[in-house]
Amino acid sequence: MKTALITGASSGIGKELAYCFAKDGIHLVLSARSNETLTEIAQDIQSKFGVKVSVFVADLTAHNQAHNIWQYCQDNQISIQYLINNAGFGDTGLFENTDMIKNERMIQLNITALTELCRLFIPNMKAAGFGKILNVASTAAFQPGPTMAVYFATKSYVLSFSEAINNELNGTGVSVTALCPGPTETKFAEAAGFKSDGIFDSKKKFPSAKEVAEFGYKALQKGKSVAIHGTINYIQANASRFFPRNWVVKITRFMMG
Ligand SMILES: NC(=O)c1ccc[n+]([C@@H]2O[C@H](COP(=O)([O-])OP(=O)(O)OC[C@H]3O[C@@H](n4cnc5c(N)ncnc54)[C@H](OP(=O)(O)O)[C@@H]3O)[C@@H](O)[C@H]2O)c1
């Protein structure tokens, strides 16, 4: 029986991904900081789908926590076939005004913890000849993002890193998928400090976390390298390659509002 480890499983896309795996009879290790919420989700999934669900509470902005999750799986003989690096957050504002401690935490969570979890889990997946990794990037990965400079750069890293290691793992039975959602209805915008205009305009209707999770889950199971959610997002992400970079940055700044 297979097991999926999901970071950021207490809300939004990560929570919905947990239900996608459980529906297919895949056991789960769910991680995030919110113990109570994770435990409620674990109980709900166990009672509805009868799969085993373990909870590992961790703040992945702390340096040793990615290793601790891996150690927990080793100690409890939980073999991971699906690794879902979903936990992440953003922050808005001019870079010069940003809080450097928050920037460091964002880089630690969005980049370092994701990289470390891949490094720790890939060897066993490769030895077993099977493994699927989903790294949640963003459409922010495709261009620089004025007023969200650090966040966009972290997601460019996730996309570039995922494509590179997916290529390295070709033929091993292990695949790495970079999921690139556009704006999605979750707690992300509020946590990042978005106002109700600009990209997260409150009058607009955004895809639900469930829709994005189901799309990402299918792409993961197919072993796709990059999965951009939504036709308009797909066109926008790819269009940026055909314009001069200084135009792309200006257009992005305008769209950020
Ligand atoms: N929503 C969007 O518009 C959008 C668009 C593109 C990409 N994304 C990406 O999608 C991913 C999921 O975000 P979401 O939209 O589903 O947002 P969300 O509802 O805010 O969920 C974020 C998840 O990450 C966890 N998390 C946050 N800080 C953490 C930390 N320090 N340590 C461990 N876990 C932490 C949260 O759990 P706790 O608070 O319990 O720790 C939560 O489970 C992120 O990587 C985000 O960058 C989102």
The ligand as an SDF file (V2000), in Angstrom:
LIG
                    3D

 48 52  0  0  0  0  0  0  0  0999 V2000
   -3.7410   30.4960   -3.5080 N   0  0  0  0  0  0  0  0  0  0  0  0
   -3.0890   30.9880   -4.5410 C   0  0  0  0  0  0  0  0  0  0  0  0
   -3.5320   31.9510   -5.1780 O   0  0  0  0  0  0  0  0  0  0  0  0
   -1.7980   30.3260   -4.9870 C   0  0  0  0  0  0  0  0  0  0  0  0
   -1.3590   30.5520   -6.2970 C   0  0  0  0  0  0  0  0  0  0  0  0
   -0.1920   29.9550   -6.7230 C   0  0  0  0  0  0  0  0  0  0  0  0
    0.5320   29.1300   -5.8750 C   0  0  0  0  0  0  0  0  0  0  0  0
    0.0930   28.9280   -4.5980 N   0  0  0  0  0  0  0  0  0  0  0  0
    0.8920   28.0630   -3.7130 C   0  0  0  0  0  0  0  0  0  0  0  0
    0.0780   26.9970   -3.2590 O   0  0  0  0  0  0  0  0  0  0  0  0
    0.6270   26.4800   -2.0450 C   0  0  0  0  0  0  0  0  0  0  0  0
   -0.5070   26.2420   -1.0640 C   0  0  0  0  0  0  0  0  0  0  0  0
   -1.0670   27.4910   -0.6880 O   0  0  0  0  0  0  0  0  0  0  0  0
   -2.6400   27.7320   -0.5250 P   0  0  0  0  0  0  0  0  0  0  0  0
   -3.0430   28.6390   -1.6170 O   0  0  0  0  0  0  0  0  0  0  0  0
   -3.3590   26.4520   -0.3790 O   0  0  0  0  0  0  0  0  0  0  0  0
   -2.6350   28.6170    0.7790 O   0  0  0  0  0  0  0  0  0  0  0  0
   -3.1150   28.3500    2.2920 P   0  0  0  0  0  0  0  0  0  0  0  0
   -4.5550   28.0150    2.3220 O   0  0  0  0  0  0  0  0  0  0  0  0
   -2.6320   29.5500    3.0410 O   0  0  0  0  0  0  0  0  0  0  0  0
   -2.2840   27.0660    2.7390 O   0  0  0  0  0  0  0  0  0  0  0  0
   -0.9110   27.1350    3.0530 C   0  0  0  0  0  0  0  0  0  0  0  0
   -0.5130   25.8720    3.7990 C   0  0  0  0  0  0  0  0  0  0  0  0
    0.8830   25.9670    4.1360 O   0  0  0  0  0  0  0  0  0  0  0  0
    1.0400   25.7500    5.5290 C   0  0  0  0  0  0  0  0  0  0  0  0
    2.1290   26.5380    6.0700 N   0  0  0  0  0  0  0  0  0  0  0  0
    2.2490   27.8920    6.0680 C   0  0  0  0  0  0  0  0  0  0  0  0
    3.3570   28.2520    6.7250 N   0  0  0  0  0  0  0  0  0  0  0  0
    3.9490   27.0980    7.1480 C   0  0  0  0  0  0  0  0  0  0  0  0
    5.1130   26.8220    7.8980 C   0  0  0  0  0  0  0  0  0  0  0  0
    5.8840   27.8010    8.3770 N   0  0  0  0  0  0  0  0  0  0  0  0
    5.4450   25.5200    8.1620 N   0  0  0  0  0  0  0  0  0  0  0  0
    4.6440   24.5270    7.7130 C   0  0  0  0  0  0  0  0  0  0  0  0
    3.5110   24.7330    7.0010 N   0  0  0  0  0  0  0  0  0  0  0  0
    3.1770   26.0120    6.7290 C   0  0  0  0  0  0  0  0  0  0  0  0
   -0.2990   26.1770    6.1520 C   0  0  0  0  0  0  0  0  0  0  0  0
   -0.5500   25.4820    7.3680 O   0  0  0  0  0  0  0  0  0  0  0  0
   -0.3420   26.0630    8.8450 P   0  0  0  0  0  0  0  0  0  0  0  0
   -0.7310   27.5050    8.8280 O   0  0  0  0  0  0  0  0  0  0  0  0
   -1.2180   25.1750    9.6650 O   0  0  0  0  0  0  0  0  0  0  0  0
    1.1090   25.8310    9.1150 O   0  0  0  0  0  0  0  0  0  0  0  0
   -1.2820   25.6970    5.0890 C   0  0  0  0  0  0  0  0  0  0  0  0
   -1.5940   24.3410    5.2970 O   0  0  0  0  0  0  0  0  0  0  0  0
    1.6820   27.4680   -1.5980 C   0  0  0  0  0  0  0  0  0  0  0  0
    2.9610   26.9580   -1.9020 O   0  0  0  0  0  0  0  0  0  0  0  0
    1.4000   28.7120   -2.4390 C   0  0  0  0  0  0  0  0  0  0  0  0
    2.5540   29.4770   -2.6640 O   0  0  0  0  0  0  0  0  0  0  0  0
   -1.0680   29.4940   -4.1340 C   0  0  0  0  0  0  0  0  0  0  0  0
  1  2  1  0
  2  3  2  0
  2  4  1  0
  4  5  1  0
  4 48  2  0
  5  6  2  0
  6  7  1  0
  7  8  2  0
  8  9  1  0
  8 48  1  0
  9 10  1  0
  9 46  1  0
 10 11  1  0
 11 12  1  0
 11 44  1  0
 12 13  1  0
 13 14  1  0
 14 15  2  0
 14 16  1  0
 14 17  1  0
 17 18  1  0
 18 19  2  0
 18 20  1  0
 18 21  1  0
 21 22  1  0
 22 23  1  0
 23 24  1  0
 23 42  1  0
 24 25  1  0
 25 26  1  0
 25 36  1  0
 26 27  1  0
 26 35  1  0
 27 28  2  0
 28 29  1  0
 29 30  1  0
 29 35  2  0
 30 31  1  0
 30 32  2  0
 32 33  1  0
 33 34  2  0
 34 35  1  0
 36 37  1  0
 36 42  1  0
 37 38  1  0
 38 39  2  0
 38 40  1  0
 38 41  1  0
 42 43  1  0
 44 45  1  0
 44 46  1  0
 46 47  1  0
M  CHG  2   8   1  16  -1
M  END
$$$$
